[in-house]
């Protein structure tokens, strides 16, 4: 990877709390969040704004027009029904 972003103290605390809720290590939680976060984003908007059109056919952000709530994403991350946190 060419660039590794760093988390500030507040972001790290947020990730830690999400990891506790998911009962997973922070590293696995962050990976799972990235794997599933794209389902909550406007893929069309990201695709239009993209500055690297070299990998479109394999891009995670290929437009598909479906969105999920944050509860649905957390449920997907934990692979069990969403409970009140």
mmCIF file as gemmi writes it, N, C-alpha and C atoms, coordinates in Angstrom:
data_model
loop_
_atom_site.group_PDB
_atom_site.id
_atom_site.type_symbol
_atom_site.label_atom_id
_atom_site.label_alt_id
_atom_site.label_comp_id
_atom_site.label_asym_id
_atom_site.label_entity_id
_atom_site.label_seq_id
_atom_site.pdbx_PDB_ins_code
_atom_site.Cartn_x
_atom_site.Cartn_y
_atom_site.Cartn_z
_atom_site.occupancy
_atom_site.B_iso_or_equiv
_atom_site.pdbx_formal_charge
_atom_site.auth_seq_id
_atom_site.auth_asym_id
_atom_site.pdbx_PDB_model_num
ATOM 1 N N . UNK Axp A 1 ? 0.852 -1.176 0 1 0 ? 1 A 1
ATOM 2 C CA . UNK Axp A 1 ? 0 0 0 1 0 ? 1 A 1
ATOM 3 C C . UNK Axp A 1 ? 0.893 1.232 0 1 0 ? 1 A 1
ATOM 4 N N . UNK Axp A 2 ? 0.568 2.175 -0.835 1 0 ? 2 A 1
ATOM 5 C CA . UNK Axp A 2 ? 1.385 3.37 -0.976 1 0 ? 2 A 1
ATOM 6 C C . UNK Axp A 2 ? 1.161 4.375 0.141 1 0 ? 2 A 1
ATOM 7 N N . UNK Axp A 3 ? -0.022 4.415 0.719 1 0 ? 3 A 1
ATOM 8 C CA . UNK Axp A 3 ? -0.359 5.422 1.716 1 0 ? 3 A 1
ATOM 9 C C . UNK Axp A 3 ? -1.166 4.774 2.824 1 0 ? 3 A 1
ATOM 10 N N . UNK Axp A 4 ? -0.712 4.936 4.037 1 0 ? 4 A 1
ATOM 11 C CA . UNK Axp A 4 ? -1.426 4.38 5.181 1 0 ? 4 A 1
ATOM 12 C C . UNK Axp A 4 ? -1.924 5.526 6.053 1 0 ? 4 A 1
ATOM 13 N N . UNK Axp A 5 ? -3.229 5.795 6.017 1 0 ? 5 A 1
ATOM 14 C CA . UNK Axp A 5 ? -3.754 6.872 6.858 1 0 ? 5 A 1
ATOM 15 C C . UNK Axp A 5 ? -3.664 6.504 8.337 1 0 ? 5 A 1
ATOM 16 N N . UNK Axp A 6 ? -3.458 7.497 9.152 1 0 ? 6 A 1
ATOM 17 C CA . UNK Axp A 6 ? -3.405 7.294 10.595 1 0 ? 6 A 1
ATOM 18 C C . UNK Axp A 6 ? -4.705 7.767 11.221 1 0 ? 6 A 1
ATOM 19 N N . UNK Axp A 7 ? -5.111 7.104 12.28 1 0 ? 7 A 1
ATOM 20 C CA . UNK Axp A 7 ? -6.292 7.52 13.033 1 0 ? 7 A 1
ATOM 21 C C . UNK Axp A 7 ? -5.865 8.484 14.124 1 0 ? 7 A 1
ATOM 22 N N . UNK Axp A 8 ? -6.662 9.529 14.324 1 0 ? 8 A 1
ATOM 23 C CA . UNK Axp A 8 ? -6.388 10.386 15.466 1 0 ? 8 A 1
ATOM 24 C C . UNK Axp A 8 ? -6.968 9.719 16.717 1 0 ? 8 A 1
ATOM 25 N N . UNK Axp A 9 ? -6.775 10.308 17.869 1 0 ? 9 A 1
ATOM 26 C CA . UNK Axp A 9 ? -7.198 9.697 19.128 1 0 ? 9 A 1
ATOM 27 C C . UNK Axp A 9 ? -8.716 9.47 19.171 1 0 ? 9 A 1
ATOM 28 N N . UNK Axp A 10 ? -9.471 10.424 18.682 1 0 ? 10 A 1
ATOM 29 C CA . UNK Axp A 10 ? -10.925 10.308 18.683 1 0 ? 10 A 1
ATOM 30 C C . UNK Axp A 10 ? -11.397 9.187 17.753 1 0 ? 10 A 1
ATOM 31 N N . UNK Axp A 11 ? -10.818 9.131 16.554 1 0 ? 11 A 1
ATOM 32 C CA . UNK Axp A 11 ? -11.186 8.087 15.595 1 0 ? 11 A 1
ATOM 33 C C . UNK Axp A 11 ? -10.823 6.698 16.119 1 0 ? 11 A 1
ATOM 34 N N . UNK Axp A 12 ? -9.68 6.601 16.781 1 0 ? 12 A 1
ATOM 35 C CA . UNK Axp A 12 ? -9.256 5.335 17.363 1 0 ? 12 A 1
ATOM 36 C C . UNK Axp A 12 ? -10.227 4.901 18.46 1 0 ? 12 A 1
ATOM 37 N N . UNK Axp A 13 ? -10.701 5.846 19.255 1 0 ? 13 A 1
ATOM 38 C CA . UNK Axp A 13 ? -11.671 5.534 20.314 1 0 ? 13 A 1
ATOM 39 C C . UNK Axp A 13 ? -12.982 5.043 19.708 1 0 ? 13 A 1
ATOM 40 N N . UNK Axp A 14 ? -13.409 5.658 18.619 1 0 ? 14 A 1
ATOM 41 C CA . UNK Axp A 14 ? -14.642 5.23 17.939 1 0 ? 14 A 1
ATOM 42 C C . UNK Axp A 14 ? -14.474 3.805 17.419 1 0 ? 14 A 1
ATOM 43 N N . UNK Axp A 15 ? -13.356 3.543 16.749 1 0 ? 15 A 1
ATOM 44 C CA . UNK Axp A 15 ? -13.1 2.205 16.222 1 0 ? 15 A 1
ATOM 45 C C . UNK Axp A 15 ? -13.056 1.178 17.345 1 0 ? 15 A 1
ATOM 46 N N . UNK Axp A 16 ? -12.41 1.512 18.444 1 0 ? 16 A 1
ATOM 47 C CA . UNK Axp A 16 ? -12.324 0.603 19.589 1 0 ? 16 A 1
ATOM 48 C C . UNK Axp A 16 ? -13.714 0.249 20.109 1 0 ? 16 A 1
ATOM 49 N N . UNK Axp A 17 ? -14.592 1.233 20.216 1 0 ? 17 A 1
ATOM 50 C CA . UNK Axp A 17 ? -15.946 0.979 20.723 1 0 ? 17 A 1
ATOM 51 C C . UNK Axp A 17 ? -16.763 0.123 19.756 1 0 ? 17 A 1
ATOM 52 N N . UNK Axp A 18 ? -16.602 0.381 18.455 1 0 ? 18 A 1
ATOM 53 C CA . UNK Axp A 18 ? -17.287 -0.447 17.464 1 0 ? 18 A 1
ATOM 54 C C . UNK Axp A 18 ? -16.762 -1.881 17.539 1 0 ? 18 A 1
ATOM 55 N N . UNK Axp A 19 ? -15.45 -2.039 17.705 1 0 ? 19 A 1
ATOM 56 C CA . UNK Axp A 19 ? -14.849 -3.371 17.818 1 0 ? 19 A 1
ATOM 57 C C . UNK Axp A 19 ? -15.396 -4.109 19.038 1 0 ? 19 A 1
ATOM 58 N N . UNK Axp A 20 ? -15.53 -3.411 20.142 1 0 ? 20 A 1
ATOM 59 C CA . UNK Axp A 20 ? -16.106 -4.036 21.344 1 0 ? 20 A 1
ATOM 60 C C . UNK Axp A 20 ? -17.525 -4.51 21.055 1 0 ? 20 A 1
ATOM 61 N N . UNK Axp A 21 ? -18.313 -3.662 20.396 1 0 ? 21 A 1
ATOM 62 C CA . UNK Axp A 21 ? -19.7 -4.014 20.083 1 0 ? 21 A 1
ATOM 63 C C . UNK Axp A 21 ? -19.775 -5.215 19.145 1 0 ? 21 A 1
ATOM 64 N N . UNK Axp A 22 ? -18.814 -5.314 18.235 1 0 ? 22 A 1
ATOM 65 C CA . UNK Axp A 22 ? -18.777 -6.426 17.281 1 0 ? 22 A 1
ATOM 66 C C . UNK Axp A 22 ? -18.083 -7.661 17.855 1 0 ? 22 A 1
ATOM 67 N N . UNK Axp A 23 ? -17.454 -7.483 19.019 1 0 ? 23 A 1
ATOM 68 C CA . UNK Axp A 23 ? -16.682 -8.568 19.657 1 0 ? 23 A 1
ATOM 69 C C . UNK Axp A 23 ? -15.602 -9.096 18.713 1 0 ? 23 A 1
ATOM 70 N N . UNK Axp A 24 ? -14.891 -8.139 18.112 1 0 ? 24 A 1
ATOM 71 C CA . UNK Axp A 24 ? -13.808 -8.463 17.182 1 0 ? 24 A 1
ATOM 72 C C . UNK Axp A 24 ? -12.617 -7.56 17.488 1 0 ? 24 A 1
ATOM 73 N N . UNK Axp A 25 ? -11.396 -7.974 17.121 1 0 ? 25 A 1
ATOM 74 C CA . UNK Axp A 25 ? -10.243 -7.072 17.255 1 0 ? 25 A 1
ATOM 75 C C . UNK Axp A 25 ? -10.428 -5.837 16.37 1 0 ? 25 A 1
ATOM 76 N N . UNK Axp A 26 ? -9.772 -4.752 16.751 1 0 ? 26 A 1
ATOM 77 C CA . UNK Axp A 26 ? -9.902 -3.507 15.992 1 0 ? 26 A 1
ATOM 78 C C . UNK Axp A 26 ? -9.478 -3.685 14.542 1 0 ? 26 A 1
ATOM 79 N N . UNK Axp A 27 ? -8.404 -4.437 14.276 1 0 ? 27 A 1
ATOM 80 C CA . UNK Axp A 27 ? -7.93 -4.607 12.908 1 0 ? 27 A 1
ATOM 81 C C . UNK Axp A 27 ? -8.965 -5.33 12.051 1 0 ? 27 A 1
ATOM 82 N N . UNK Axp A 28 ? -9.57 -6.36 12.589 1 0 ? 28 A 1
ATOM 83 C CA . UNK Axp A 28 ? -10.593 -7.093 11.837 1 0 ? 28 A 1
ATOM 84 C C . UNK Axp A 28 ? -11.857 -6.253 11.695 1 0 ? 28 A 1
ATOM 85 N N . UNK Axp A 29 ? -12.177 -5.477 12.711 1 0 ? 29 A 1
ATOM 86 C CA . UNK Axp A 29 ? -13.344 -4.597 12.644 1 0 ? 29 A 1
ATOM 87 C C . UNK Axp A 29 ? -13.166 -3.562 11.545 1 0 ? 29 A 1
ATOM 88 N N . UNK Axp A 30 ? -11.984 -2.967 11.478 1 0 ? 30 A 1
ATOM 89 C CA . UNK Axp A 30 ? -11.741 -1.956 10.445 1 0 ? 30 A 1
ATOM 90 C C . UNK Axp A 30 ? -11.842 -2.583 9.051 1 0 ? 30 A 1
ATOM 91 N N . UNK Axp A 31 ? -11.269 -3.753 8.875 1 0 ? 31 A 1
ATOM 92 C CA . UNK Axp A 31 ? -11.361 -4.428 7.579 1 0 ? 31 A 1
ATOM 93 C C . UNK Axp A 31 ? -12.811 -4.731 7.229 1 0 ? 31 A 1
ATOM 94 N N . UNK Axp A 32 ? -13.57 -5.232 8.2 1 0 ? 32 A 1
ATOM 95 C CA . UNK Axp A 32 ? -14.977 -5.548 7.961 1 0 ? 32 A 1
ATOM 96 C C . UNK Axp A 32 ? -15.773 -4.291 7.636 1 0 ? 32 A 1
ATOM 97 N N . UNK Axp A 33 ? -15.442 -3.187 8.306 1 0 ? 33 A 1
ATOM 98 C CA . UNK Axp A 33 ? -16.134 -1.937 8.029 1 0 ? 33 A 1
ATOM 99 C C . UNK Axp A 33 ? -15.907 -1.497 6.586 1 0 ? 33 A 1
ATOM 100 N N . UNK Axp A 34 ? -14.671 -1.583 6.119 1 0 ? 34 A 1
ATOM 101 C CA . UNK Axp A 34 ? -14.388 -1.217 4.736 1 0 ? 34 A 1
ATOM 102 C C . UNK Axp A 34 ? -15.057 -2.174 3.765 1 0 ? 34 A 1
ATOM 103 N N . UNK Axp A 35 ? -15.037 -3.462 4.089 1 0 ? 35 A 1
ATOM 104 C CA . UNK Axp A 35 ? -15.661 -4.443 3.205 1 0 ? 35 A 1
ATOM 105 C C . UNK Axp A 35 ? -17.157 -4.191 3.031 1 0 ? 35 A 1
ATOM 106 N N . UNK Axp A 36 ? -17.817 -3.717 4.075 1 0 ? 36 A 1
ATOM 107 C CA . UNK Axp A 36 ? -19.272 -3.565 4.04 1 0 ? 36 A 1
ATOM 108 C C . UNK Axp A 36 ? -19.763 -2.12 3.945 1 0 ? 36 A 1
ATOM 109 N N . UNK Axp A 37 ? -18.882 -1.175 4.2 1 0 ? 37 A 1
ATOM 110 C CA . UNK Axp A 37 ? -19.28 0.23 4.206 1 0 ? 37 A 1
ATOM 111 C C . UNK Axp A 37 ? -19.756 0.711 2.839 1 0 ? 37 A 1
ATOM 112 N N . UNK Axp A 38 ? -19.183 0.162 1.792 1 0 ? 38 A 1
ATOM 113 C CA . UNK Axp A 38 ? -19.535 0.623 0.449 1 0 ? 38 A 1
ATOM 114 C C . UNK Axp A 38 ? -21.019 0.447 0.146 1 0 ? 38 A 1
ATOM 115 N N . UNK Axp A 39 ? -21.683 -0.465 0.828 1 0 ? 39 A 1
ATOM 116 C CA . UNK Axp A 39 ? -23.107 -0.681 0.574 1 0 ? 39 A 1
ATOM 117 C C . UNK Axp A 39 ? -23.966 0.491 1.046 1 0 ? 39 A 1
ATOM 118 N N . UNK Axp A 40 ? -23.405 1.369 1.881 1 0 ? 40 A 1
ATOM 119 C CA . UNK Axp A 40 ? -24.161 2.52 2.373 1 0 ? 40 A 1
ATOM 120 C C . UNK Axp A 40 ? -23.862 3.796 1.593 1 0 ? 40 A 1
ATOM 121 N N . UNK Axp A 41 ? -22.968 3.706 0.633 1 0 ? 41 A 1
ATOM 122 C CA . UNK Axp A 41 ? -22.548 4.893 -0.095 1 0 ? 41 A 1
ATOM 123 C C . UNK Axp A 41 ? -23.246 4.998 -1.447 1 0 ? 41 A 1
ATOM 124 N N . UNK Axp A 42 ? -23.274 6.202 -1.981 1 0 ? 42 A 1
ATOM 125 C CA . UNK Axp A 42 ? -23.827 6.446 -3.312 1 0 ? 42 A 1
ATOM 126 C C . UNK Axp A 42 ? -22.754 6.101 -4.336 1 0 ? 42 A 1
ATOM 127 N N . UNK Axp A 43 ? -22.794 4.877 -4.832 1 0 ? 43 A 1
ATOM 128 C CA . UNK Axp A 43 ? -21.771 4.402 -5.755 1 0 ? 43 A 1
ATOM 129 C C . UNK Axp A 43 ? -21.704 5.231 -7.029 1 0 ? 43 A 1
ATOM 130 N N . UNK Axp A 44 ? -22.847 5.71 -7.51 1 0 ? 44 A 1
ATOM 131 C CA . UNK Axp A 44 ? -22.859 6.543 -8.721 1 0 ? 44 A 1
ATOM 132 C C . UNK Axp A 44 ? -22.044 7.81 -8.517 1 0 ? 44 A 1
ATOM 133 N N . UNK Axp A 45 ? -22.209 8.441 -7.371 1 0 ? 45 A 1
ATOM 134 C CA . UNK Axp A 45 ? -21.492 9.678 -7.065 1 0 ? 45 A 1
ATOM 135 C C . UNK Axp A 45 ? -19.985 9.424 -6.989 1 0 ? 45 A 1
ATOM 136 N N . UNK Axp A 46 ? -19.609 8.325 -6.352 1 0 ? 46 A 1
ATOM 137 C CA . UNK Axp A 46 ? -18.187 7.983 -6.236 1 0 ? 46 A 1
ATOM 138 C C . UNK Axp A 46 ? -17.609 7.667 -7.608 1 0 ? 46 A 1
ATOM 139 N N . UNK Axp A 47 ? -18.331 6.911 -8.388 1 0 ? 47 A 1
ATOM 140 C CA . UNK Axp A 47 ? -17.874 6.528 -9.725 1 0 ? 47 A 1
ATOM 141 C C . UNK Axp A 47 ? -17.656 7.767 -10.599 1 0 ? 47 A 1
ATOM 142 N N . UNK Axp A 48 ? -18.581 8.698 -10.57 1 0 ? 48 A 1
ATOM 143 C CA . UNK Axp A 48 ? -18.475 9.923 -11.37 1 0 ? 48 A 1
ATOM 144 C C . UNK Axp A 48 ? -17.27 10.755 -10.93 1 0 ? 48 A 1
ATOM 145 N N . UNK Axp A 49 ? -17 10.8 -9.617 1 0 ? 49 A 1
ATOM 146 C CA . UNK Axp A 49 ? -15.912 11.621 -9.09 1 0 ? 49 A 1
ATOM 147 C C . UNK Axp A 49 ? -14.543 10.939 -9.189 1 0 ? 49 A 1
ATOM 148 N N . UNK Axp A 50 ? -14.512 9.652 -9.492 1 0 ? 50 A 1
ATOM 149 C CA . UNK Axp A 50 ? -13.264 8.883 -9.514 1 0 ? 50 A 1
ATOM 150 C C . UNK Axp A 50 ? -12.266 9.449 -10.52 1 0 ? 50 A 1
ATOM 151 N N . UNK Axp A 51 ? -11 9.496 -10.101 1 0 ? 51 A 1
ATOM 152 C CA . UNK Axp A 51 ? -9.934 10.003 -10.972 1 0 ? 51 A 1
ATOM 153 C C . UNK Axp A 51 ? -9.063 8.878 -11.525 1 0 ? 51 A 1
ATOM 154 N N . UNK Axp A 52 ? -9.421 7.623 -11.254 1 0 ? 52 A 1
ATOM 155 C CA . UNK Axp A 52 ? -8.667 6.478 -11.764 1 0 ? 52 A 1
ATOM 156 C C . UNK Axp A 52 ? -9.633 5.538 -12.468 1 0 ? 52 A 1
ATOM 157 N N . UNK Axp A 53 ? -9.773 5.693 -13.752 1 0 ? 53 A 1
ATOM 158 C CA . UNK Axp A 53 ? -10.722 4.888 -14.534 1 0 ? 53 A 1
ATOM 159 C C . UNK Axp A 53 ? -10.081 3.605 -15.076 1 0 ? 53 A 1
ATOM 160 N N . UNK Axp A 54 ? -8.892 3.245 -14.578 1 0 ? 54 A 1
ATOM 161 C CA . UNK Axp A 54 ? -8.179 2.089 -15.116 1 0 ? 54 A 1
ATOM 162 C C . UNK Axp A 54 ? -8.732 0.745 -14.628 1 0 ? 54 A 1
ATOM 163 N N . UNK Axp A 55 ? -9.457 0.718 -13.522 1 0 ? 55 A 1
ATOM 164 C CA . UNK Axp A 55 ? -9.934 -0.552 -12.984 1 0 ? 55 A 1
ATOM 165 C C . UNK Axp A 55 ? -11.432 -0.634 -12.826 1 0 ? 55 A 1
ATOM 166 N N . UNK Axp A 56 ? -12.163 0.079 -13.653 1 0 ? 56 A 1
ATOM 167 C CA . UNK Axp A 56 ? -13.624 0.159 -13.512 1 0 ? 56 A 1
ATOM 168 C C . UNK Axp A 56 ? -14.314 -1.209 -13.488 1 0 ? 56 A 1
ATOM 169 N N . UNK Axp A 57 ? -13.878 -2.133 -14.33 1 0 ? 57 A 1
ATOM 170 C CA . UNK Axp A 57 ? -14.583 -3.409 -14.418 1 0 ? 57 A 1
ATOM 171 C C . UNK Axp A 57 ? -14.493 -4.231 -13.139 1 0 ? 57 A 1
ATOM 172 N N . UNK Axp A 58 ? -13.501 -3.941 -12.272 1 0 ? 58 A 1
ATOM 173 C CA . UNK Axp A 58 ? -13.353 -4.688 -11.023 1 0 ? 58 A 1
ATOM 174 C C . UNK Axp A 58 ? -13.566 -3.795 -9.8 1 0 ? 58 A 1
ATOM 175 N N . UNK Axp A 59 ? -14.055 -2.608 -10.001 1 0 ? 59 A 1
ATOM 176 C CA . UNK Axp A 59 ? -14.175 -1.627 -8.92 1 0 ? 59 A 1
ATOM 177 C C . UNK Axp A 59 ? -15.288 -1.976 -7.937 1 0 ? 59 A 1
ATOM 178 N N . UNK Axp A 60 ? -14.994 -1.777 -6.679 1 0 ? 60 A 1
ATOM 179 C CA . UNK Axp A 60 ? -15.965 -1.968 -5.603 1 0 ? 60 A 1
ATOM 180 C C . UNK Axp A 60 ? -17.16 -1.041 -5.769 1 0 ? 60 A 1
ATOM 181 N N . UNK Axp A 61 ? -16.946 0.109 -6.374 1 0 ? 61 A 1
ATOM 182 C CA . UNK Axp A 61 ? -17.984 1.126 -6.467 1 0 ? 61 A 1
ATOM 183 C C . UNK Axp A 61 ? -18.761 1.099 -7.781 1 0 ? 61 A 1
ATOM 184 N N . UNK Axp A 62 ? -18.774 -0.025 -8.473 1 0 ? 62 A 1
ATOM 185 C CA . UNK Axp A 62 ? -19.629 -0.12 -9.652 1 0 ? 62 A 1
ATOM 186 C C . UNK Axp A 62 ? -21.049 0.227 -9.244 1 0 ? 62 A 1
ATOM 187 N N . UNK Axp A 63 ? -21.702 1.151 -9.933 1 0 ? 63 A 1
ATOM 188 C CA . UNK Axp A 63 ? -23.051 1.557 -9.538 1 0 ? 63 A 1
ATOM 189 C C . UNK Axp A 63 ? -24.022 0.383 -9.476 1 0 ? 63 A 1
ATOM 190 N N . UNK Axp A 64 ? -24.783 0.343 -8.382 1 0 ? 64 A 1
ATOM 191 C CA . UNK Axp A 64 ? -25.801 -0.691 -8.247 1 0 ? 64 A 1
ATOM 192 C C . UNK Axp A 64 ? -27.083 -0.158 -7.632 1 0 ? 64 A 1
ATOM 193 N N . UNK Axp A 65 ? -27.061 1.062 -7.066 1 0 ? 65 A 1
ATOM 194 C CA . UNK Axp A 65 ? -28.278 1.735 -6.656 1 0 ? 65 A 1
ATOM 195 C C . UNK Axp A 65 ? -28.954 1.245 -5.384 1 0 ? 65 A 1
ATOM 196 N N . UNK Axp A 66 ? -28.308 0.438 -4.566 1 0 ? 66 A 1
ATOM 197 C CA . UNK Axp A 66 ? -28.955 0.007 -3.32 1 0 ? 66 A 1
ATOM 198 C C . UNK Axp A 66 ? -28.197 0.569 -2.125 1 0 ? 66 A 1
ATOM 199 N N . UNK Axp A 67 ? -28.931 0.901 -1.086 1 0 ? 67 A 1
ATOM 200 C CA . UNK Axp A 67 ? -28.34 1.491 0.109 1 0 ? 67 A 1
ATOM 201 C C . UNK Axp A 67 ? -28.807 0.723 1.337 1 0 ? 67 A 1
ATOM 202 N N . UNK Axp A 68 ? -27.987 0.728 2.391 1 0 ? 68 A 1
ATOM 203 C CA . UNK Axp A 68 ? -28.335 0.063 3.641 1 0 ? 68 A 1
ATOM 204 C C . UNK Axp A 68 ? -28.26 1.072 4.783 1 0 ? 68 A 1
ATOM 205 N N . UNK Axp A 69 ? -29.047 0.824 5.814 1 0 ? 69 A 1
ATOM 206 C CA . UNK Axp A 69 ? -28.98 1.662 7.003 1 0 ? 69 A 1
ATOM 207 C C . UNK Axp A 69 ? -27.748 1.292 7.81 1 0 ? 69 A 1
ATOM 208 N N . UNK Axp A 70 ? -27.347 2.171 8.736 1 0 ? 70 A 1
ATOM 209 C CA . UNK Axp A 70 ? -26.19 1.862 9.581 1 0 ? 70 A 1
ATOM 210 C C . UNK Axp A 70 ? -26.451 0.623 10.432 1 0 ? 70 A 1
ATOM 211 N N . UNK Axp A 71 ? -27.714 0.411 10.853 1 0 ? 71 A 1
ATOM 212 C CA . UNK Axp A 71 ? -28.05 -0.779 11.628 1 0 ? 71 A 1
ATOM 213 C C . UNK Axp A 71 ? -27.818 -2.043 10.806 1 0 ? 71 A 1
ATOM 214 N N . UNK Axp A 72 ? -28.179 -1.985 9.544 1 0 ? 72 A 1
ATOM 215 C CA . UNK Axp A 72 ? -27.982 -3.121 8.654 1 0 ? 72 A 1
ATOM 216 C C . UNK Axp A 72 ? -26.499 -3.406 8.462 1 0 ? 72 A 1
ATOM 217 N N . UNK Axp A 73 ? -25.698 -2.361 8.346 1 0 ? 73 A 1
ATOM 218 C CA . UNK Axp A 73 ? -24.26 -2.542 8.172 1 0 ? 73 A 1
ATOM 219 C C . UNK Axp A 73 ? -23.649 -3.179 9.41 1 0 ? 73 A 1
ATOM 220 N N . UNK Axp A 74 ? -24.011 -2.696 10.602 1 0 ? 74 A 1
ATOM 221 C CA . UNK Axp A 74 ? -23.48 -3.283 11.843 1 0 ? 74 A 1
ATOM 222 C C . UNK Axp A 74 ? -23.931 -4.728 11.967 1 0 ? 74 A 1
ATOM 223 N N . UNK Axp A 75 ? -25.161 -5.007 11.616 1 0 ? 75 A 1
ATOM 224 C CA . UNK Axp A 75 ? -25.653 -6.376 11.653 1 0 ? 75 A 1
ATOM 225 C C . UNK Axp A 75 ? -24.844 -7.261 10.719 1 0 ? 75 A 1
ATOM 226 N N . UNK Axp A 76 ? -24.52 -6.746 9.546 1 0 ? 76 A 1
ATOM 227 C CA . UNK Axp A 76 ? -23.703 -7.491 8.594 1 0 ? 76 A 1
ATOM 228 C C . UNK Axp A 76 ? -22.309 -7.712 9.151 1 0 ? 76 A 1
ATOM 229 N N . UNK Axp A 77 ? -21.739 -6.692 9.788 1 0 ? 77 A 1
ATOM 230 C CA . UNK Axp A 77 ? -20.399 -6.814 10.361 1 0 ? 77 A 1
ATOM 231 C C . UNK Axp A 77 ? -20.346 -7.891 11.436 1 0 ? 77 A 1
ATOM 232 N N . UNK Axp A 78 ? -21.377 -7.938 12.252 1 0 ? 78 A 1
ATOM 233 C CA . UNK Axp A 78 ? -21.381 -8.893 13.356 1 0 ? 78 A 1
ATOM 234 C C . UNK Axp A 78 ? -21.987 -10.226 12.958 1 0 ? 78 A 1
ATOM 235 N N . UNK Axp A 79 ? -22.603 -10.279 11.767 1 0 ? 79 A 1
ATOM 236 C CA . UNK Axp A 79 ? -23.227 -11.49 11.225 1 0 ? 79 A 1
ATOM 237 C C . UNK Axp A 79 ? -24.28 -12.072 12.179 1 0 ? 79 A 1
ATOM 238 N N . UNK Axp A 80 ? -25.012 -11.187 12.836 1 0 ? 80 A 1
ATOM 239 C CA . UNK Axp A 80 ? -26.118 -11.61 13.687 1 0 ? 80 A 1
ATOM 240 C C . UNK Axp A 80 ? -27.122 -10.459 13.726 1 0 ? 80 A 1
ATOM 241 N N . UNK Axp A 81 ? -28.338 -10.719 14.177 1 0 ? 81 A 1
ATOM 242 C CA . UNK Axp A 81 ? -29.342 -9.65 14.216 1 0 ? 81 A 1
ATOM 243 C C . UNK Axp A 81 ? -28.867 -8.474 15.061 1 0 ? 81 A 1
ATOM 244 N N . UNK Axp A 82 ? -29.216 -7.295 14.62 1 0 ? 82 A 1
ATOM 245 C CA . UNK Axp A 82 ? -28.817 -6.07 15.313 1 0 ? 82 A 1
ATOM 246 C C . UNK Axp A 82 ? -29.492 -5.964 16.66 1 0 ? 82 A 1
ATOM 247 N N . UNK Axp A 83 ? -28.695 -5.69 17.691 1 0 ? 83 A 1
ATOM 248 C CA . UNK Axp A 83 ? -29.204 -5.455 19.031 1 0 ? 83 A 1
ATOM 249 C C . UNK Axp A 83 ? -28.946 -4 19.38 1 0 ? 83 A 1
ATOM 250 N N . UNK Axp A 84 ? -29.691 -3.486 20.323 1 0 ? 84 A 1
ATOM 251 C CA . UNK Axp A 84 ? -29.449 -2.132 20.796 1 0 ? 84 A 1
ATOM 252 C C . UNK Axp A 84 ? -28.085 -2.094 21.478 1 0 ? 84 A 1
ATOM 253 N N . UNK Axp A 85 ? -27.248 -1.124 21.081 1 0 ? 85 A 1
ATOM 254 C CA . UNK Axp A 85 ? -25.919 -0.997 21.682 1 0 ? 85 A 1
ATOM 255 C C . UNK Axp A 85 ? -25.957 -0.105 22.888 1 0 ? 85 A 1
